[in-house]
Amino acid sequence: MRSHTDNELQFEKDNAKATAKITEYYPMWMDIHVMIFIGFGFLMVFLKTHSWSSIGINYIGAAWAMQTGILFQGFWHKALHDGFDDKINVNLTAILESEFVAAAFLITMGALLGKATFAQLMVIATFEAFFMTLNAIVLFFVLKVVDIGGAMTIHMFGAYFGLAASFFFEPKLARQDAKSKNGGNYNSQLIAMVGCVFLFMYWPSFNAILGGGMARHRAIVNTIVSITASTLSSVYTSRLLCNGKIDMEVLLNSTLAGGVMMGAAADLITMPGMAMLAGCICGIISALGYLKLNDWCKRKLNLHDTCGVHFLHGIPGTLGSITAVICVACAEWNFENDMQLGKYFSEYPDRSMNTQVGIQIAGIVVTWAISIPAGALVGYLVSKMPMPDEQFDDKHTFMHCEYGDDLAQYNDAKHMEPSASQKDVELAKQA
């Protein structure tokens, strides 16, 4: 019988490791894959005359962000941590990290939706992958922050990068919205609800995939508890402020805020009641943002945020990062022994929990310090490219684009005046 050579034995070991890696990560990775390409994609379909562009550019842009993310993540790993002695390793972990790069880009795209061309968004995806991976490597490998679900590295970065860039994409013109295209209708928002539900279903995987053992278990449980709490609190906030009715923008977005809220602390909260309270508070704040603060930002700050990413990702991500600061400060009371603390905080006991608190705060500041200037710079440069002929309109990007019966008036590019029936309705209202 032929004996195994050293190479064959190494192959068997590598084969076993690969199988274990696939078993550990692939099911949850597929959940995240669905979130990126179906959840985010359909959530952005809410714009009534921009639905094809929303889901189409989501599809193409996320694919491009994944490819550039693999390259830039590998580059920064080697530049700041590993050294350039070997090639960039492309494996399942690298693919997973590239999904997070795509998520950050799609958050940014939400702030610019309808105001940037396909070409502009692809250039933005390239530059954002460069800066987003830099921020992630600094936070995880230099500072060594705790951020299991990307509250800082994904949600905060993507939101504030996009908001900074949005100032250079004709916000005044978007606010005027002369043809009333910046909004949804019955069918577009119904389809967008598909994306919302997929994100709701799979968010626990997004927050938990980087954990293991009890950390992953807590992340799943805390995310479910938090996101269900934000669903309820945001809807009841809408009913309270909207004469007993539900605002569709709140239902599509603020209900998910609890998932973002758990981004940095999902594995650190040991009492589910605290996760429920955090999700409830975040849902209320997000709903107030969509119902009240969004219009104020447009009028006073000239900040036009098409999808309201500030109130689904920016503020909830910041609140989630602050929640992690509180959890780190309480870690010595929440965890039973030094072995557990060493598992969740790689620098413990050489780095005290008080020092880790400062590091977590520094992570928030560094994320702002990289995302906002980088977003403004990229936004300024990309705004020099040709802008859309008309904002919030698929016809700039797609051939053979004809809107349905409920949007037939937009098929005529020269449509400026309301129809006779619309004039009759207006006169009746005035009378």
Secondary structure, 3 states (H helix, E strand, C coil): CCCCCHHHHHHHHHHHHHHHHHHHHHHHHHHHHHHHHHHHHHHHHHCCCCHHHHHHHHHHHHHHHHHHHHHHHHHHHHHHHHCCCCCCCCCHHHHHHHHHHHHHHHHHHHHHCCCCCHHHHHHHHHHHHHHHHHHHHHHHHHHCCCCCCCHHHHHHHHHHHHHHHHCCCCHHHHHHCCCCCCCCCHHHHHHHHHHHHHHHHHHHHHHHCCCCCHHHHHHHHHHHHHHHHHHHHHHHHHHHHCCCCCCHHHHHHHHHHHHHHCCCCCCCCCCHHHHHHHHHHHHHHHHHHHHHHHHHHHHHHCCCCCCCHHHHHHHHHHHHHHHHHHHHHCHHHHCCCHHHHHHHCCCCCCCCHHHHHHHHHHHHHHHHHHHHHHHHHHHHHHCCCCCCCCCCCHHHCCCCCCCCHHHHHHHCCCCCCCCHHHHHHHHHHHC
